[in-house]
């Protein structure tokens, strides 16, 4: 994508990419045809994340995050007339949906909320402080987590889909980061006034386990692999320029071969996870199983660290051409963007969750049959 470097350098939203997505109808691609969407299978969404990642990491991540919200609505809210109508609006108007799951005081744990849904005079309200929201200024609606009621436990959460005009956003911190600079993931204090019908029917615990966790890890992984693939393509062009007809393999060939092999292995893992999620579909027992959660978490851990290694090998293959910031062989942007992968839901937190799942498992069957 021609604007990818400008998006990174200026830390600005990838407007050009979003315009192209809207023109192509991609924002409503996964919405069922009954609501005006294309009814695209999940594997097509994953493939699109990978393709976008090759051109612009920021555009790919915005698309992936939007699709996570769409999947949550399609799988958990079509029993609600309000949400069915809004899904039709998303498809018709190509609306962009953002997520609000973090907040101050939760320690980054999206399965705990400090704020709660308040009800008064037939309306609901939510006030959420210190929340990191990607592309909030460009979003047309926000999917917000909160405790079900003021007396509810931190883990008893619901999700509220609020139109942008129903939200007041007060920026409290800017977004000046090493990579993924164009996602514009600033921190805000958020207040929402909405209709009770805008609360999704399913609990957030159900939405998270059955949809958000697997869809997040798979689509993010596909986007990260797109970044690594683009880095390998650049390295390959650099290495080929060194080739001498009839001569030995050019410098960097071995490193490039290693990078490509690892990239292919990671792509196979994403493909396997995609097929498993599609096969599980609405099998509640499978989606809530410890084995499934471990597989999805392990995918995220493996790909988020693996892409950095792949791009590191590509840079060693490229030599100075990859290390420089100028020139068509530069890999600096790719490497910086890839380092965000381990921080999006921190790998240490995920490993701790996996350890708790394994240590608490009392079943006799194998976790990974």
C-alpha positions as CSV (number, residue, x, y, z in Angstrom):
1,X,0.0,0.0,0.0
2,X,1.6,3.3,-1.1
3,X,0.7,5.2,2.1
4,X,2.0,2.6,4.6
5,X,5.3,4.5,5.2
6,X,3.5,7.8,5.6
7,X,1.0,6.2,8.1
8,X,4.0,5.0,10.1
9,X,6.1,8.1,9.9
10,X,3.2,10.5,10.8
11,X,1.5,8.1,13.2
12,X,-1.8,8.7,11.4
13,X,-4.8,6.6,10.7
14,X,-4.6,4.7,7.3
15,X,-7.5,6.6,5.8
16,X,-6.6,5.5,2.2
17,X,-6.9,1.8,3.2
18,X,-10.2,2.3,5.0
19,X,-11.7,4.1,2.0
20,X,-10.6,1.2,-0.2
21,X,-12.1,-1.4,2.2
22,X,-15.4,0.5,2.2
23,X,-15.5,0.7,-1.6
24,X,-14.9,-3.1,-1.7
25,X,-17.6,-3.8,0.9
26,X,-15.0,-5.4,3.2
27,X,-16.4,-4.0,6.5
28,X,-19.6,-5.9,6.1
29,X,-18.1,-9.0,4.4
30,X,-18.7,-11.3,7.4
31,X,-22.2,-10.2,8.0
32,X,-24.8,-12.7,6.9
33,X,-26.6,-12.0,3.6
34,X,-29.9,-11.9,5.5
35,X,-28.6,-8.6,7.0
36,X,-27.1,-7.2,3.8
37,X,-23.6,-8.5,4.2
38,X,-21.7,-10.9,2.0
39,X,-21.8,-13.9,4.3
40,X,-18.1,-14.5,3.8
41,X,-16.6,-17.5,5.7
42,X,-14.2,-16.9,8.5
43,X,-11.3,-18.3,6.4
44,X,-11.9,-15.5,3.9
45,X,-11.6,-12.9,6.7
46,X,-8.3,-14.5,7.9
47,X,-7.0,-14.5,4.3
48,X,-7.8,-10.8,4.0
49,X,-6.0,-10.0,7.2
50,X,-2.9,-11.7,5.8
51,X,-3.1,-9.9,2.5
52,X,-3.6,-6.5,4.2
53,X,-0.7,-7.2,6.6
54,X,1.6,-7.5,3.6
55,X,0.7,-4.0,2.5
56,X,0.2,-2.1,5.7
57,X,0.3,-3.5,9.2
58,X,-1.9,-0.7,10.6
59,X,-4.6,-1.3,8.0
60,X,-4.5,-5.0,8.7
61,X,-4.9,-4.5,12.4
62,X,-7.8,-2.1,12.1
63,X,-9.5,-4.6,9.8
64,X,-8.9,-7.5,12.2
65,X,-10.1,-5.5,15.2
66,X,-13.2,-4.5,13.3
67,X,-13.9,-8.1,12.3
68,X,-13.6,-9.3,15.9
69,X,-16.5,-7.0,16.8
70,X,-18.5,-8.1,13.8
71,X,-18.0,-11.7,14.7
72,X,-19.1,-11.0,18.3
73,X,-22.3,-9.3,17.0
74,X,-23.1,-12.0,14.4
75,X,-22.6,-14.9,16.8
76,X,-24.1,-13.4,20.0
77,X,-26.6,-10.6,19.1
78,X,-28.8,-11.6,16.2
79,X,-31.5,-12.6,18.7
80,X,-31.9,-8.9,19.4
81,X,-33.9,-6.7,17.1
82,X,-31.8,-3.6,17.8
83,X,-28.6,-5.4,17.0
84,X,-30.0,-7.0,13.8
85,X,-31.0,-3.6,12.6
86,X,-27.6,-2.2,13.4
87,X,-25.8,-5.1,11.6
88,X,-27.9,-4.1,8.5
89,X,-26.6,-0.6,8.9
90,X,-23.0,-1.7,9.2
91,X,-23.4,-3.6,6.0
92,X,-25.2,-0.9,4.1
93,X,-23.1,2.1,5.3
94,X,-19.8,0.2,5.9
95,X,-19.6,1.4,9.5
96,X,-16.4,0.9,11.4
97,X,-16.6,-0.7,14.9
98,X,-14.0,-0.3,17.7
99,X,-13.6,-2.2,20.9
100,X,-13.4,-0.8,24.5
101,X,-12.4,-3.7,26.8
102,X,-9.5,-2.1,28.9
103,X,-9.7,0.4,31.7
104,X,-7.7,1.8,34.6
105,X,-7.7,-0.5,37.6
106,X,-8.1,-3.8,35.7
107,X,-4.4,-4.3,35.2
108,X,-5.0,-5.0,31.5
109,X,-7.3,-8.0,32.3
110,X,-10.2,-7.7,29.8
111,X,-12.2,-10.3,31.8
112,X,-12.5,-7.9,34.7
113,X,-14.3,-4.5,34.7
114,X,-14.2,-1.7,37.2
115,X,-17.1,0.2,35.6
116,X,-20.7,-0.9,35.7
117,X,-23.9,-0.4,33.7
118,X,-26.1,2.1,35.5
119,X,-29.8,2.1,34.9
120,X,-32.1,5.2,35.5
121,X,-35.2,6.5,33.9
122,X,-35.3,3.7,31.3
123,X,-31.8,4.4,30.1
124,X,-28.4,2.9,30.8
125,X,-25.1,4.7,31.2
126,X,-21.4,3.6,31.5
127,X,-18.4,5.6,32.6
128,X,-15.1,4.1,31.9
129,X,-11.7,5.7,32.7
130,X,-8.3,5.1,31.3
131,X,-9.4,2.9,28.4
132,X,-7.2,2.3,25.4
133,X,-9.3,2.5,22.2
134,X,-7.9,1.9,18.8
135,X,-9.1,4.3,16.1
136,X,-11.7,5.8,18.4
137,X,-11.9,9.0,16.4
138,X,-12.6,7.1,13.2
139,X,-15.1,4.6,14.6
140,X,-18.8,4.7,14.0
141,X,-19.7,2.6,17.0
142,X,-18.0,1.2,20.1
143,X,-18.4,-2.3,21.7
144,X,-17.9,-1.6,25.4
145,X,-17.5,-4.0,28.3
146,X,-18.7,-3.3,31.8
147,X,-20.0,-5.1,34.9
148,X,-23.6,-6.1,34.5
149,X,-24.7,-3.8,37.4
150,X,-23.1,-1.9,40.2
151,X,-23.5,-4.8,42.6
152,X,-22.0,-7.4,40.1
153,X,-18.6,-9.0,40.5
154,X,-15.8,-7.7,38.3
155,X,-16.0,-10.8,36.1
156,X,-19.8,-10.6,35.6
157,X,-19.6,-8.5,32.5
158,X,-21.8,-7.5,29.6
159,X,-21.1,-5.8,26.3
160,X,-22.8,-2.7,25.1
161,X,-22.8,-1.6,21.4
162,X,-23.0,2.2,21.4
163,X,-23.3,4.5,18.4
164,X,-20.5,7.1,18.3
165,X,-22.9,10.0,18.9
166,X,-23.9,8.3,22.2
167,X,-20.4,8.5,23.5
168,X,-18.3,11.3,25.0
169,X,-14.6,10.7,24.7
170,X,-12.0,12.7,26.6
171,X,-8.4,11.9,25.5
172,X,-6.0,11.4,28.4
173,X,-2.9,10.1,26.6
174,X,-1.6,10.2,23.1
175,X,-0.2,7.3,21.0
176,X,3.5,7.7,20.2
177,X,4.9,4.2,19.9
178,X,7.6,2.1,18.4
179,X,5.3,0.4,16.0
180,X,1.6,0.0,14.9
181,X,1.6,3.8,15.0
182,X,-1.4,4.2,12.7
183,X,-3.8,2.3,14.9
184,X,-4.1,5.5,16.9
185,X,-4.7,3.6,20.1
186,X,-5.0,6.5,22.5
187,X,-6.3,6.5,26.1
188,X,-9.6,8.1,26.9
189,X,-12.1,8.6,29.6
190,X,-15.4,7.4,28.2
191,X,-19.0,8.1,29.1
192,X,-22.0,6.5,27.3
193,X,-25.7,7.0,27.5
194,X,-27.7,4.4,25.6
195,X,-30.9,2.3,25.4
196,X,-31.1,-1.0,27.4
197,X,-31.7,-2.8,24.1
198,X,-28.1,-2.1,23.1
199,X,-26.7,-4.5,25.7
200,X,-25.8,-7.8,23.9
201,X,-28.0,-10.7,24.9
202,X,-25.1,-13.1,25.8
203,X,-22.7,-12.5,28.7
204,X,-19.3,-11.2,27.9
205,X,-17.8,-14.4,29.4
206,X,-19.6,-16.3,26.7
207,X,-18.7,-13.9,24.0
208,X,-15.0,-13.9,25.0
209,X,-14.7,-17.7,25.2
210,X,-16.6,-18.6,22.1
211,X,-15.7,-15.8,19.8
212,X,-13.4,-12.9,20.9
213,X,-10.5,-15.1,22.1
214,X,-10.3,-17.4,19.1
215,X,-11.1,-14.7,16.5
216,X,-8.7,-12.2,18.0
217,X,-5.8,-14.7,18.1
218,X,-6.4,-16.0,14.6
219,X,-7.0,-12.7,12.8
220,X,-4.2,-11.0,14.6
221,X,-1.8,-13.9,13.8
222,X,-2.8,-13.7,10.2
223,X,-2.1,-9.9,10.1
224,X,1.3,-10.4,11.8
225,X,2.2,-13.1,9.3
226,X,1.4,-10.7,6.5
227,X,4.0,-8.4,7.9
228,X,6.6,-11.2,8.1
229,X,5.7,-12.3,4.6
230,X,6.3,-8.7,3.2
231,X,9.6,-8.6,5.0
232,X,10.7,-11.9,3.4
233,X,9.6,-10.6,0.0
234,X,11.8,-7.5,0.4
235,X,14.7,-9.6,1.6
236,X,14.3,-11.9,-1.4
237,X,14.6,-9.0,-3.8
238,X,17.7,-7.8,-2.0
239,X,19.3,-11.2,-2.1
240,X,18.5,-11.8,-5.7
241,X,20.2,-8.5,-6.7
242,X,23.5,-10.1,-5.4
243,X,23.1,-13.2,-7.6
244,X,25.7,-13.7,-10.3
245,X,24.7,-15.9,-13.3
246,X,26.4,-19.3,-12.9
247,X,27.9,-18.3,-9.5
248,X,27.3,-19.6,-6.0
249,X,24.2,-18.8,-4.0
250,X,24.3,-15.1,-3.1
251,X,25.0,-13.9,0.4
252,X,22.0,-14.1,2.6
253,X,20.4,-17.1,0.9
254,X,20.7,-19.4,3.9
255,X,19.2,-16.9,6.2
256,X,16.4,-16.2,3.8
257,X,15.7,-19.9,3.4
258,X,15.4,-20.3,7.2
259,X,13.0,-17.3,7.4
260,X,10.8,-18.7,4.7
261,X,10.7,-22.1,6.3
262,X,9.7,-20.7,9.6
263,X,7.1,-18.4,8.0
264,X,5.5,-21.4,6.3
265,X,5.4,-23.3,9.5
266,X,3.6,-20.4,11.2
267,X,1.1,-20.1,8.3
268,X,0.3,-23.8,8.7
269,X,-0.5,-23.2,12.4
270,X,-2.8,-20.3,11.5
271,X,-4.5,-22.4,8.9
272,X,-5.0,-25.3,11.3
273,X,-6.5,-22.9,14.0
274,X,-8.9,-21.4,11.4
275,X,-10.2,-24.8,10.3
276,X,-10.6,-25.9,14.0
277,X,-12.6,-22.8,14.8
278,X,-14.8,-23.1,11.7
279,X,-15.4,-26.8,12.5
280,X,-16.4,-26.0,16.1
281,X,-18.8,-23.3,14.9
282,X,-21.6,-23.4,17.5
283,X,-20.4,-26.4,19.4
284,X,-20.5,-24.9,22.9
285,X,-18.7,-27.7,24.6
286,X,-15.8,-27.6,22.1
287,X,-15.5,-23.8,22.2
288,X,-15.5,-23.8,26.0
289,X,-13.0,-26.7,26.4
290,X,-9.7,-26.3,28.0
291,X,-8.0,-27.9,25.0
292,X,-9.5,-25.3,22.6
293,X,-8.5,-22.4,24.8
294,X,-5.0,-23.7,25.1
295,X,-4.7,-24.1,21.4
296,X,-5.8,-20.6,20.7
297,X,-3.6,-19.1,23.3
298,X,-0.6,-21.2,22.1
299,X,-1.2,-19.9,18.6
300,X,-0.9,-16.3,19.8
301,X,2.2,-17.0,21.8
302,X,3.9,-18.9,18.9
303,X,3.1,-16.5,16.1
304,X,3.7,-13.3,18.1
305,X,7.2,-14.4,18.9
306,X,7.8,-16.2,15.7
307,X,7.2,-13.2,13.4
308,X,9.9,-11.2,15.1
309,X,12.3,-14.1,14.5
310,X,11.3,-14.4,10.9
311,X,11.8,-10.7,10.3
312,X,15.1,-10.8,12.2
313,X,16.3,-13.6,9.8
314,X,15.1,-11.5,6.8
315,X,17.1,-8.6,8.0
316,X,20.2,-10.7,8.4
317,X,19.7,-11.9,4.9
318,X,19.3,-8.4,3.6
319,X,22.2,-6.9,5.5
320,X,22.6,-3.2,5.5
321,X,19.8,-2.8,2.9
322,X,17.3,-4.1,5.4
323,X,18.8,-2.1,8.3
324,X,18.6,1.2,6.5
325,X,15.5,3.4,6.8
326,X,15.7,4.5,3.2
327,X,15.5,2.3,0.1
328,X,13.1,-0.3,-1.0
329,X,14.8,-3.0,1.1
330,X,14.2,-1.4,4.5
331,X,12.7,-3.7,7.1
332,X,12.6,-1.3,10.1
333,X,8.9,-0.6,9.9
334,X,8.1,-4.3,9.6
335,X,10.3,-5.2,12.6
336,X,8.9,-2.4,14.8
337,X,5.3,-3.3,13.9
338,X,6.0,-7.0,14.7
339,X,7.2,-6.2,18.2
340,X,3.7,-5.1,19.1
341,X,2.4,-8.7,18.7
342,X,3.7,-9.9,22.1
343,X,2.1,-6.9,23.8
344,X,-1.4,-7.1,22.5
345,X,-2.8,-9.0,25.4
346,X,0.6,-9.5,27.0
347,X,2.3,-12.9,26.4
348,X,3.1,-13.2,30.1
349,X,-0.6,-12.8,31.0
350,X,-1.5,-15.5,28.4
351,X,1.2,-17.9,29.7
352,X,-0.1,-17.4,33.2
353,X,-3.6,-18.2,32.1
354,X,-2.4,-21.3,30.3
355,X,-0.5,-22.4,33.4
356,X,-3.7,-22.0,35.4
357,X,-5.7,-24.0,32.9
358,X,-3.3,-26.9,32.8
359,X,-2.7,-27.1,36.5
360,X,-6.4,-27.0,37.2
361,X,-7.4,-29.6,34.6
362,X,-8.8,-32.8,36.2
363,X,-9.9,-34.7,33.1
364,X,-8.4,-38.0,32.1
365,X,-8.3,-37.4,28.3
366,X,-5.4,-35.8,26.6
367,X,-5.6,-32.0,26.3
368,X,-4.5,-32.2,22.6
369,X,-5.9,-35.4,21.1
